Amino acid sequence: MAMGVLTIDFESLRQPHWSDQELTNARLMTDFIQHLMNDHDFDIVRERFGHANYVQHNRNIPDGIMALIDYVADFAKRFPEYTYDVKRMQADGDLVTFHSHATINARHRGNDRKGLNIIDTWRIEGGSIVEHWDAIQPLDGFMRFYALMTGGRIRNGNGVF
């Protein structure tokens, strides 16, 4: 794979049975994730999405889009080649789910023995991202160690479900 910015191929992921609202929600989430996780363009994410009242169910991240932006910005500062390769996308009513392969080194893109297997689900309400759940599986020793070292601090009281 190329070493540059990874781009989410929306057209290859979209499903023909999605309603107009599901298509709109999936496009919104694709735009959000492309700018946040792959482009690391945090100013655009703040401008377009920072106004939402956002409930976070990942216990390591406080509530609010701004807290998520800060978390990913800090991660991207430590791992500037971090990318989020969306493999599958589902839209169901107000929910959008991405099944993705995240890597911290460009040379590991496409290697399913490196990085993280991530399933993220967001709830969209009135065109805003208002809630997020995830399940994350470290795929290699470094990511297992990283998860062990960073995963114990609970930063919101929302629970994982």
VMD Tcl script that draws the C-alpha trace (Angstrom):
set ca {
  {0.00 0.00 0.00}
  {1.00 3.59 -0.52}
  {2.69 5.40 2.35}
  {0.57 8.57 1.95}
  {-2.80 9.45 3.39}
  {-5.24 6.55 3.42}
  {-8.59 7.43 1.85}
  {-11.86 5.68 2.73}
  {-13.47 4.37 -0.47}
  {-17.09 5.16 0.34}
  {-18.50 3.83 -2.95}
  {-17.02 0.38 -2.41}
  {-18.47 0.22 1.12}
  {-21.99 1.57 0.58}
  {-24.91 -0.81 0.41}
  {-27.74 -0.54 -2.14}
  {-30.48 -1.24 0.43}
  {-29.68 1.80 2.60}
  {-32.42 4.38 2.97}
  {-31.69 8.00 2.09}
  {-31.19 8.76 5.80}
  {-28.82 5.80 6.26}
  {-26.84 6.94 3.22}
  {-26.65 10.47 4.65}
  {-25.52 9.12 8.04}
  {-22.89 6.85 6.44}
  {-21.51 9.77 4.40}
  {-21.39 11.94 7.54}
  {-19.43 9.29 9.42}
  {-17.08 8.69 6.49}
  {-16.32 12.41 6.32}
  {-15.77 12.56 10.09}
  {-13.48 9.52 10.22}
  {-11.51 10.47 7.11}
  {-10.62 13.86 8.59}
  {-10.09 12.61 12.15}
  {-8.32 9.28 11.74}
  {-6.60 9.46 8.36}
  {-6.06 13.11 7.45}
  {-5.46 14.14 11.09}
  {-7.11 17.43 10.16}
  {-8.37 18.25 13.62}
  {-9.32 21.85 12.76}
  {-11.87 20.67 10.18}
  {-13.23 18.10 12.64}
  {-13.61 20.79 15.33}
  {-15.31 23.15 12.87}
  {-17.71 20.61 11.34}
  {-18.44 18.32 14.29}
  {-17.27 20.00 17.50}
  {-20.69 21.41 18.41}
  {-22.32 18.02 19.06}
  {-23.38 16.82 22.51}
  {-21.48 13.52 22.32}
  {-21.73 10.57 24.74}
  {-18.62 8.40 24.74}
  {-18.74 4.72 25.74}
  {-15.00 4.08 25.29}
  {-13.99 4.28 28.94}
  {-10.55 5.73 28.12}
  {-11.99 8.91 26.56}
  {-14.11 11.59 28.26}
  {-17.47 12.66 26.80}
  {-17.57 15.21 23.99}
  {-16.27 15.44 20.43}
  {-13.55 17.83 21.61}
  {-12.24 15.19 24.04}
  {-12.18 12.64 21.21}
  {-10.31 15.08 18.96}
  {-7.77 15.73 21.73}
  {-7.35 11.98 22.32}
  {-6.75 11.20 18.63}
  {-4.53 14.28 18.17}
  {-2.32 13.12 21.04}
  {-2.21 9.58 19.61}
  {-1.37 10.91 16.11}
  {1.38 13.09 17.57}
  {3.03 9.95 19.00}
  {2.20 7.86 15.92}
  {2.00 10.24 12.90}
  {1.49 7.40 10.40}
  {-1.62 6.18 12.28}
  {-4.46 5.28 9.89}
  {-7.89 3.70 10.05}
  {-8.63 1.43 7.08}
  {-12.39 0.82 6.88}
  {-13.06 -2.74 5.72}
  {-16.84 -2.88 6.22}
  {-19.57 -0.33 6.89}
  {-23.15 -0.85 8.00}
  {-25.92 1.68 8.41}
  {-29.12 0.85 10.26}
  {-31.47 3.72 11.03}
  {-29.59 6.19 13.21}
  {-26.58 3.86 13.70}
  {-23.45 3.56 11.53}
  {-20.84 0.87 12.18}
  {-17.32 0.64 10.75}
  {-15.18 -2.50 10.99}
  {-11.63 -1.29 10.52}
  {-7.94 -2.10 10.65}
  {-5.94 0.61 12.38}
  {-2.16 0.70 12.12}
  {0.47 3.00 13.55}
  {3.10 2.42 10.85}
  {2.45 2.90 7.14}
  {4.47 -0.23 6.37}
  {1.96 -2.28 8.42}
  {-1.09 -1.26 6.37}
  {-2.80 -4.36 5.07}
  {-0.93 -6.68 7.48}
  {-3.65 -8.19 9.69}
  {-1.03 -9.27 12.23}
  {-0.21 -5.65 13.09}
  {-2.22 -2.84 14.62}
  {-5.78 -2.99 15.88}
  {-9.03 -4.62 14.80}
  {-11.69 -2.00 15.64}
  {-15.46 -2.02 15.46}
  {-16.95 1.45 16.02}
  {-20.65 2.27 16.16}
  {-22.00 5.82 16.20}
  {-25.49 7.15 16.70}
  {-26.50 10.15 14.61}
  {-29.33 12.46 15.60}
  {-30.42 15.46 13.55}
  {-27.22 15.40 11.49}
  {-24.96 15.33 14.57}
  {-22.85 12.50 15.96}
  {-24.24 12.06 19.47}
  {-23.02 8.68 20.77}
  {-20.17 6.19 20.23}
  {-19.37 2.58 21.21}
  {-16.35 0.51 20.22}
  {-14.64 -2.84 20.57}
  {-10.88 -2.92 20.03}
  {-8.64 -5.98 19.59}
  {-4.86 -5.44 19.61}
  {-3.29 -7.65 16.93}
  {0.40 -7.60 17.89}
  {2.58 -7.51 21.00}
  {3.24 -3.77 20.90}
  {-0.46 -2.90 20.63}
  {-1.33 -5.39 23.40}
  {1.26 -3.72 25.63}
  {0.01 -0.25 24.68}
  {-3.60 -1.26 25.47}
  {-2.49 -2.71 28.81}
  {-0.61 0.45 29.75}
  {-3.31 2.92 28.67}
  {-6.54 1.00 29.15}
  {-7.09 1.10 32.88}
  {-8.13 4.68 33.48}
  {-11.89 5.24 33.32}
  {-12.65 8.76 32.07}
  {-16.45 8.69 31.78}
  {-19.26 7.05 33.69}
  {-21.35 5.91 30.73}
  {-20.47 2.21 30.77}
  {-19.44 0.28 27.71}
  {-22.98 -0.65 26.61}
}
mol new
graphics top color blue
foreach p $ca { graphics top sphere $p radius 0.5 }
foreach p [lrange $ca 0 end-1] q [lrange $ca 1 end] { graphics top cylinder $p $q radius 0.2 }
display resetview
